[in-house]
Amino acid sequence: MSDAAGYLLDSHVLLWWWFDPDRLSGLVQALISDPATPVLVSAATLWELSLRHHQGKLPGLLQTHGVRAGAYRQPHRDPFDRMLAAQAELERLVLLTADHQLSMFPCRTLWAGA
């Protein structure tokens, strides 16, 4: 394990780390508590948690990009664009895009083109 580039947390591990750290194994607690350990969480994990949150299964979930993307009611064919819109909205960024559908989301977009 020492040659690992980092550690990617499964959904339940992230939830336990946030809300019930005693459920983590001693090894996992030590790894993710060490500031030198690269700990990663996939946007897909946050999206999964968002869906569960909006189904009423995780009412105390923090607002994250994935949670926000899962909350959008606007139809859009590309789930990755939904994540970009959520990130731009929550981080107060301007999303540079030629995709006019993204202007339906509550984020700022900009495209100056022909």
Chimera marker file (.cmm) of the C-alpha trace (Angstrom):
<marker_set name="trace">
<marker id="1" x="0.000" y="0.000" z="0.000" r="1" g="1" b="0" radius="0.5"/>
<marker id="2" x="2.924" y="2.370" z="0.452" r="1" g="1" b="0" radius="0.5"/>
<marker id="3" x="3.351" y="2.682" z="-3.335" r="1" g="1" b="0" radius="0.5"/>
<marker id="4" x="-0.226" y="3.964" z="-3.759" r="1" g="1" b="0" radius="0.5"/>
<marker id="5" x="-0.602" y="7.389" z="-5.397" r="1" g="1" b="0" radius="0.5"/>
<marker id="6" x="-3.536" y="8.070" z="-3.107" r="1" g="1" b="0" radius="0.5"/>
<marker id="7" x="-6.679" y="6.593" z="-1.640" r="1" g="1" b="0" radius="0.5"/>
<marker id="8" x="-10.103" y="6.844" z="-3.245" r="1" g="1" b="0" radius="0.5"/>
<marker id="9" x="-12.967" y="6.670" z="-0.753" r="1" g="1" b="0" radius="0.5"/>
<marker id="10" x="-16.041" y="4.565" z="-1.371" r="1" g="1" b="0" radius="0.5"/>
<marker id="11" x="-19.345" y="6.270" z="-0.573" r="1" g="1" b="0" radius="0.5"/>
<marker id="12" x="-19.864" y="4.529" z="2.759" r="1" g="1" b="0" radius="0.5"/>
<marker id="13" x="-16.297" y="5.278" z="3.857" r="1" g="1" b="0" radius="0.5"/>
<marker id="14" x="-16.827" y="8.980" z="3.144" r="1" g="1" b="0" radius="0.5"/>
<marker id="15" x="-20.092" y="8.995" z="5.106" r="1" g="1" b="0" radius="0.5"/>
<marker id="16" x="-18.517" y="7.178" z="8.036" r="1" g="1" b="0" radius="0.5"/>
<marker id="17" x="-15.550" y="9.563" z="7.998" r="1" g="1" b="0" radius="0.5"/>
<marker id="18" x="-17.925" y="12.519" z="8.154" r="1" g="1" b="0" radius="0.5"/>
<marker id="19" x="-20.601" y="11.186" z="10.501" r="1" g="1" b="0" radius="0.5"/>
<marker id="20" x="-19.461" y="8.013" z="12.292" r="1" g="1" b="0" radius="0.5"/>
<marker id="21" x="-15.642" y="7.681" z="12.242" r="1" g="1" b="0" radius="0.5"/>
<marker id="22" x="-15.682" y="4.879" z="14.810" r="1" g="1" b="0" radius="0.5"/>
<marker id="23" x="-16.998" y="2.573" z="12.067" r="1" g="1" b="0" radius="0.5"/>
<marker id="24" x="-13.719" y="2.951" z="10.141" r="1" g="1" b="0" radius="0.5"/>
<marker id="25" x="-11.000" y="0.386" z="10.660" r="1" g="1" b="0" radius="0.5"/>
<marker id="26" x="-7.964" y="1.537" z="12.596" r="1" g="1" b="0" radius="0.5"/>
<marker id="27" x="-5.823" y="1.336" z="9.464" r="1" g="1" b="0" radius="0.5"/>
<marker id="28" x="-8.256" y="3.434" z="7.415" r="1" g="1" b="0" radius="0.5"/>
<marker id="29" x="-8.600" y="5.982" z="10.236" r="1" g="1" b="0" radius="0.5"/>
<marker id="30" x="-4.824" y="6.318" z="10.411" r="1" g="1" b="0" radius="0.5"/>
<marker id="31" x="-4.455" y="6.658" z="6.641" r="1" g="1" b="0" radius="0.5"/>
<marker id="32" x="-7.097" y="9.306" z="6.058" r="1" g="1" b="0" radius="0.5"/>
<marker id="33" x="-6.218" y="11.257" z="9.211" r="1" g="1" b="0" radius="0.5"/>
<marker id="34" x="-2.615" y="11.660" z="8.070" r="1" g="1" b="0" radius="0.5"/>
<marker id="35" x="-2.244" y="15.028" z="6.283" r="1" g="1" b="0" radius="0.5"/>
<marker id="36" x="0.462" y="13.485" z="4.084" r="1" g="1" b="0" radius="0.5"/>
<marker id="37" x="-1.984" y="10.922" z="2.668" r="1" g="1" b="0" radius="0.5"/>
<marker id="38" x="-3.645" y="11.930" z="-0.622" r="1" g="1" b="0" radius="0.5"/>
<marker id="39" x="-7.347" y="11.225" z="-0.009" r="1" g="1" b="0" radius="0.5"/>
<marker id="40" x="-9.637" y="11.490" z="-3.034" r="1" g="1" b="0" radius="0.5"/>
<marker id="41" x="-13.394" y="11.482" z="-3.448" r="1" g="1" b="0" radius="0.5"/>
<marker id="42" x="-14.902" y="10.945" z="-6.865" r="1" g="1" b="0" radius="0.5"/>
<marker id="43" x="-17.470" y="13.361" z="-8.216" r="1" g="1" b="0" radius="0.5"/>
<marker id="44" x="-19.454" y="10.200" z="-9.004" r="1" g="1" b="0" radius="0.5"/>
<marker id="45" x="-19.531" y="9.371" z="-5.287" r="1" g="1" b="0" radius="0.5"/>
<marker id="46" x="-20.836" y="12.812" z="-4.450" r="1" g="1" b="0" radius="0.5"/>
<marker id="47" x="-23.430" y="12.502" z="-7.169" r="1" g="1" b="0" radius="0.5"/>
<marker id="48" x="-24.531" y="9.150" z="-5.743" r="1" g="1" b="0" radius="0.5"/>
<marker id="49" x="-24.859" y="10.719" z="-2.305" r="1" g="1" b="0" radius="0.5"/>
<marker id="50" x="-26.798" y="13.579" z="-3.847" r="1" g="1" b="0" radius="0.5"/>
<marker id="51" x="-29.327" y="11.213" z="-5.340" r="1" g="1" b="0" radius="0.5"/>
<marker id="52" x="-29.746" y="9.502" z="-1.977" r="1" g="1" b="0" radius="0.5"/>
<marker id="53" x="-30.056" y="12.873" z="-0.277" r="1" g="1" b="0" radius="0.5"/>
<marker id="54" x="-32.835" y="13.946" z="-2.623" r="1" g="1" b="0" radius="0.5"/>
<marker id="55" x="-34.605" y="10.627" z="-2.026" r="1" g="1" b="0" radius="0.5"/>
<marker id="56" x="-34.682" y="11.571" z="1.664" r="1" g="1" b="0" radius="0.5"/>
<marker id="57" x="-32.088" y="8.974" z="2.695" r="1" g="1" b="0" radius="0.5"/>
<marker id="58" x="-29.324" y="11.424" z="3.695" r="1" g="1" b="0" radius="0.5"/>
<marker id="59" x="-31.040" y="14.575" z="4.969" r="1" g="1" b="0" radius="0.5"/>
<marker id="60" x="-27.946" y="16.004" z="6.674" r="1" g="1" b="0" radius="0.5"/>
<marker id="61" x="-25.669" y="15.859" z="3.655" r="1" g="1" b="0" radius="0.5"/>
<marker id="62" x="-23.462" y="18.874" z="3.029" r="1" g="1" b="0" radius="0.5"/>
<marker id="63" x="-23.876" y="20.954" z="-0.131" r="1" g="1" b="0" radius="0.5"/>
<marker id="64" x="-21.271" y="19.856" z="-2.654" r="1" g="1" b="0" radius="0.5"/>
<marker id="65" x="-20.952" y="19.975" z="-6.408" r="1" g="1" b="0" radius="0.5"/>
<marker id="66" x="-22.360" y="16.459" z="-6.720" r="1" g="1" b="0" radius="0.5"/>
<marker id="67" x="-25.267" y="17.186" z="-4.410" r="1" g="1" b="0" radius="0.5"/>
<marker id="68" x="-26.108" y="20.318" z="-6.357" r="1" g="1" b="0" radius="0.5"/>
<marker id="69" x="-25.856" y="18.545" z="-9.738" r="1" g="1" b="0" radius="0.5"/>
<marker id="70" x="-28.277" y="15.896" z="-8.529" r="1" g="1" b="0" radius="0.5"/>
<marker id="71" x="-30.735" y="18.565" z="-7.409" r="1" g="1" b="0" radius="0.5"/>
<marker id="72" x="-31.094" y="20.292" z="-10.771" r="1" g="1" b="0" radius="0.5"/>
<marker id="73" x="-34.528" y="19.939" z="-12.313" r="1" g="1" b="0" radius="0.5"/>
<marker id="74" x="-33.353" y="21.208" z="-15.695" r="1" g="1" b="0" radius="0.5"/>
<marker id="75" x="-33.163" y="18.492" z="-18.328" r="1" g="1" b="0" radius="0.5"/>
<marker id="76" x="-29.746" y="18.001" z="-19.867" r="1" g="1" b="0" radius="0.5"/>
<marker id="77" x="-28.423" y="15.044" z="-21.798" r="1" g="1" b="0" radius="0.5"/>
<marker id="78" x="-24.867" y="15.190" z="-20.436" r="1" g="1" b="0" radius="0.5"/>
<marker id="79" x="-24.345" y="14.409" z="-16.731" r="1" g="1" b="0" radius="0.5"/>
<marker id="80" x="-20.827" y="15.835" z="-16.868" r="1" g="1" b="0" radius="0.5"/>
<marker id="81" x="-22.203" y="19.198" z="-17.969" r="1" g="1" b="0" radius="0.5"/>
<marker id="82" x="-24.516" y="19.110" z="-14.956" r="1" g="1" b="0" radius="0.5"/>
<marker id="83" x="-21.440" y="18.694" z="-12.739" r="1" g="1" b="0" radius="0.5"/>
<marker id="84" x="-19.698" y="21.619" z="-14.431" r="1" g="1" b="0" radius="0.5"/>
<marker id="85" x="-22.785" y="23.798" z="-13.961" r="1" g="1" b="0" radius="0.5"/>
<marker id="86" x="-22.957" y="22.845" z="-10.270" r="1" g="1" b="0" radius="0.5"/>
<marker id="87" x="-19.281" y="23.577" z="-9.732" r="1" g="1" b="0" radius="0.5"/>
<marker id="88" x="-19.561" y="26.933" z="-11.502" r="1" g="1" b="0" radius="0.5"/>
<marker id="89" x="-22.648" y="27.842" z="-9.470" r="1" g="1" b="0" radius="0.5"/>
<marker id="90" x="-21.294" y="26.874" z="-6.042" r="1" g="1" b="0" radius="0.5"/>
<marker id="91" x="-17.800" y="28.249" z="-6.597" r="1" g="1" b="0" radius="0.5"/>
<marker id="92" x="-19.192" y="31.417" z="-8.251" r="1" g="1" b="0" radius="0.5"/>
<marker id="93" x="-17.240" y="30.771" z="-11.431" r="1" g="1" b="0" radius="0.5"/>
<marker id="94" x="-18.114" y="31.701" z="-14.975" r="1" g="1" b="0" radius="0.5"/>
<marker id="95" x="-18.469" y="28.604" z="-17.142" r="1" g="1" b="0" radius="0.5"/>
<marker id="96" x="-16.978" y="29.147" z="-20.577" r="1" g="1" b="0" radius="0.5"/>
<marker id="97" x="-19.077" y="27.074" z="-22.944" r="1" g="1" b="0" radius="0.5"/>
<marker id="98" x="-20.641" y="27.129" z="-26.383" r="1" g="1" b="0" radius="0.5"/>
<marker id="99" x="-23.437" y="24.844" z="-25.127" r="1" g="1" b="0" radius="0.5"/>
<marker id="100" x="-26.515" y="27.088" z="-24.975" r="1" g="1" b="0" radius="0.5"/>
<marker id="101" x="-28.389" y="24.511" z="-22.868" r="1" g="1" b="0" radius="0.5"/>
<marker id="102" x="-26.102" y="25.277" z="-19.941" r="1" g="1" b="0" radius="0.5"/>
<marker id="103" x="-27.588" y="28.761" z="-19.714" r="1" g="1" b="0" radius="0.5"/>
<marker id="104" x="-30.713" y="27.079" z="-18.277" r="1" g="1" b="0" radius="0.5"/>
<marker id="105" x="-28.769" y="26.261" z="-15.099" r="1" g="1" b="0" radius="0.5"/>
<marker id="106" x="-28.289" y="28.777" z="-12.251" r="1" g="1" b="0" radius="0.5"/>
<marker id="107" x="-24.660" y="29.436" z="-13.120" r="1" g="1" b="0" radius="0.5"/>
<marker id="108" x="-23.066" y="32.192" z="-15.118" r="1" g="1" b="0" radius="0.5"/>
<marker id="109" x="-21.967" y="31.221" z="-18.615" r="1" g="1" b="0" radius="0.5"/>
<marker id="110" x="-20.000" y="33.081" z="-21.239" r="1" g="1" b="0" radius="0.5"/>
<marker id="111" x="-19.377" y="32.466" z="-24.892" r="1" g="1" b="0" radius="0.5"/>
<marker id="112" x="-18.477" y="35.090" z="-27.440" r="1" g="1" b="0" radius="0.5"/>
<marker id="113" x="-18.256" y="33.549" z="-30.840" r="1" g="1" b="0" radius="0.5"/>
<marker id="114" x="-19.238" y="33.770" z="-34.448" r="1" g="1" b="0" radius="0.5"/>
<link id1="1" id2="2" r="1" g="1" b="0" radius="0.2"/>
<link id1="2" id2="3" r="1" g="1" b="0" radius="0.2"/>
<link id1="3" id2="4" r="1" g="1" b="0" radius="0.2"/>
<link id1="4" id2="5" r="1" g="1" b="0" radius="0.2"/>
<link id1="5" id2="6" r="1" g="1" b="0" radius="0.2"/>
<link id1="6" id2="7" r="1" g="1" b="0" radius="0.2"/>
<link id1="7" id2="8" r="1" g="1" b="0" radius="0.2"/>
<link id1="8" id2="9" r="1" g="1" b="0" radius="0.2"/>
<link id1="9" id2="10" r="1" g="1" b="0" radius="0.2"/>
<link id1="10" id2="11" r="1" g="1" b="0" radius="0.2"/>
<link id1="11" id2="12" r="1" g="1" b="0" radius="0.2"/>
<link id1="12" id2="13" r="1" g="1" b="0" radius="0.2"/>
<link id1="13" id2="14" r="1" g="1" b="0" radius="0.2"/>
<link id1="14" id2="15" r="1" g="1" b="0" radius="0.2"/>
<link id1="15" id2="16" r="1" g="1" b="0" radius="0.2"/>
<link id1="16" id2="17" r="1" g="1" b="0" radius="0.2"/>
<link id1="17" id2="18" r="1" g="1" b="0" radius="0.2"/>
<link id1="18" id2="19" r="1" g="1" b="0" radius="0.2"/>
<link id1="19" id2="20" r="1" g="1" b="0" radius="0.2"/>
<link id1="20" id2="21" r="1" g="1" b="0" radius="0.2"/>
<link id1="21" id2="22" r="1" g="1" b="0" radius="0.2"/>
<link id1="22" id2="23" r="1" g="1" b="0" radius="0.2"/>
<link id1="23" id2="24" r="1" g="1" b="0" radius="0.2"/>
<link id1="24" id2="25" r="1" g="1" b="0" radius="0.2"/>
<link id1="25" id2="26" r="1" g="1" b="0" radius="0.2"/>
<link id1="26" id2="27" r="1" g="1" b="0" radius="0.2"/>
<link id1="27" id2="28" r="1" g="1" b="0" radius="0.2"/>
<link id1="28" id2="29" r="1" g="1" b="0" radius="0.2"/>
<link id1="29" id2="30" r="1" g="1" b="0" radius="0.2"/>
<link id1="30" id2="31" r="1" g="1" b="0" radius="0.2"/>
<link id1="31" id2="32" r="1" g="1" b="0" radius="0.2"/>
<link id1="32" id2="33" r="1" g="1" b="0" radius="0.2"/>
<link id1="33" id2="34" r="1" g="1" b="0" radius="0.2"/>
<link id1="34" id2="35" r="1" g="1" b="0" radius="0.2"/>
<link id1="35" id2="36" r="1" g="1" b="0" radius="0.2"/>
<link id1="36" id2="37" r="1" g="1" b="0" radius="0.2"/>
<link id1="37" id2="38" r="1" g="1" b="0" radius="0.2"/>
<link id1="38" id2="39" r="1" g="1" b="0" radius="0.2"/>
<link id1="39" id2="40" r="1" g="1" b="0" radius="0.2"/>
<link id1="40" id2="41" r="1" g="1" b="0" radius="0.2"/>
<link id1="41" id2="42" r="1" g="1" b="0" radius="0.2"/>
<link id1="42" id2="43" r="1" g="1" b="0" radius="0.2"/>
<link id1="43" id2="44" r="1" g="1" b="0" radius="0.2"/>
<link id1="44" id2="45" r="1" g="1" b="0" radius="0.2"/>
<link id1="45" id2="46" r="1" g="1" b="0" radius="0.2"/>
<link id1="46" id2="47" r="1" g="1" b="0" radius="0.2"/>
<link id1="47" id2="48" r="1" g="1" b="0" radius="0.2"/>
<link id1="48" id2="49" r="1" g="1" b="0" radius="0.2"/>
<link id1="49" id2="50" r="1" g="1" b="0" radius="0.2"/>
<link id1="50" id2="51" r="1" g="1" b="0" radius="0.2"/>
<link id1="51" id2="52" r="1" g="1" b="0" radius="0.2"/>
<link id1="52" id2="53" r="1" g="1" b="0" radius="0.2"/>
<link id1="53" id2="54" r="1" g="1" b="0" radius="0.2"/>
<link id1="54" id2="55" r="1" g="1" b="0" radius="0.2"/>
<link id1="55" id2="56" r="1" g="1" b="0" radius="0.2"/>
<link id1="56" id2="57" r="1" g="1" b="0" radius="0.2"/>
<link id1="57" id2="58" r="1" g="1" b="0" radius="0.2"/>
<link id1="58" id2="59" r="1" g="1" b="0" radius="0.2"/>
<link id1="59" id2="60" r="1" g="1" b="0" radius="0.2"/>
<link id1="60" id2="61" r="1" g="1" b="0" radius="0.2"/>
<link id1="61" id2="62" r="1" g="1" b="0" radius="0.2"/>
<link id1="62" id2="63" r="1" g="1" b="0" radius="0.2"/>
<link id1="63" id2="64" r="1" g="1" b="0" radius="0.2"/>
<link id1="64" id2="65" r="1" g="1" b="0" radius="0.2"/>
<link id1="65" id2="66" r="1" g="1" b="0" radius="0.2"/>
<link id1="66" id2="67" r="1" g="1" b="0" radius="0.2"/>
<link id1="67" id2="68" r="1" g="1" b="0" radius="0.2"/>
<link id1="68" id2="69" r="1" g="1" b="0" radius="0.2"/>
<link id1="69" id2="70" r="1" g="1" b="0" radius="0.2"/>
<link id1="70" id2="71" r="1" g="1" b="0" radius="0.2"/>
<link id1="71" id2="72" r="1" g="1" b="0" radius="0.2"/>
<link id1="72" id2="73" r="1" g="1" b="0" radius="0.2"/>
<link id1="73" id2="74" r="1" g="1" b="0" radius="0.2"/>
<link id1="74" id2="75" r="1" g="1" b="0" radius="0.2"/>
<link id1="75" id2="76" r="1" g="1" b="0" radius="0.2"/>
<link id1="76" id2="77" r="1" g="1" b="0" radius="0.2"/>
<link id1="77" id2="78" r="1" g="1" b="0" radius="0.2"/>
<link id1="78" id2="79" r="1" g="1" b="0" radius="0.2"/>
<link id1="79" id2="80" r="1" g="1" b="0" radius="0.2"/>
<link id1="80" id2="81" r="1" g="1" b="0" radius="0.2"/>
<link id1="81" id2="82" r="1" g="1" b="0" radius="0.2"/>
<link id1="82" id2="83" r="1" g="1" b="0" radius="0.2"/>
<link id1="83" id2="84" r="1" g="1" b="0" radius="0.2"/>
<link id1="84" id2="85" r="1" g="1" b="0" radius="0.2"/>
<link id1="85" id2="86" r="1" g="1" b="0" radius="0.2"/>
<link id1="86" id2="87" r="1" g="1" b="0" radius="0.2"/>
<link id1="87" id2="88" r="1" g="1" b="0" radius="0.2"/>
<link id1="88" id2="89" r="1" g="1" b="0" radius="0.2"/>
<link id1="89" id2="90" r="1" g="1" b="0" radius="0.2"/>
<link id1="90" id2="91" r="1" g="1" b="0" radius="0.2"/>
<link id1="91" id2="92" r="1" g="1" b="0" radius="0.2"/>
<link id1="92" id2="93" r="1" g="1" b="0" radius="0.2"/>
<link id1="93" id2="94" r="1" g="1" b="0" radius="0.2"/>
<link id1="94" id2="95" r="1" g="1" b="0" radius="0.2"/>
<link id1="95" id2="96" r="1" g="1" b="0" radius="0.2"/>
<link id1="96" id2="97" r="1" g="1" b="0" radius="0.2"/>
<link id1="97" id2="98" r="1" g="1" b="0" radius="0.2"/>
<link id1="98" id2="99" r="1" g="1" b="0" radius="0.2"/>
<link id1="99" id2="100" r="1" g="1" b="0" radius="0.2"/>
<link id1="100" id2="101" r="1" g="1" b="0" radius="0.2"/>
<link id1="101" id2="102" r="1" g="1" b="0" radius="0.2"/>
<link id1="102" id2="103" r="1" g="1" b="0" radius="0.2"/>
<link id1="103" id2="104" r="1" g="1" b="0" radius="0.2"/>
<link id1="104" id2="105" r="1" g="1" b="0" radius="0.2"/>
<link id1="105" id2="106" r="1" g="1" b="0" radius="0.2"/>
<link id1="106" id2="107" r="1" g="1" b="0" radius="0.2"/>
<link id1="107" id2="108" r="1" g="1" b="0" radius="0.2"/>
<link id1="108" id2="109" r="1" g="1" b="0" radius="0.2"/>
<link id1="109" id2="110" r="1" g="1" b="0" radius="0.2"/>
<link id1="110" id2="111" r="1" g="1" b="0" radius="0.2"/>
<link id1="111" id2="112" r="1" g="1" b="0" radius="0.2"/>
<link id1="112" id2="113" r="1" g="1" b="0" radius="0.2"/>
<link id1="113" id2="114" r="1" g="1" b="0" radius="0.2"/>
</marker_set>
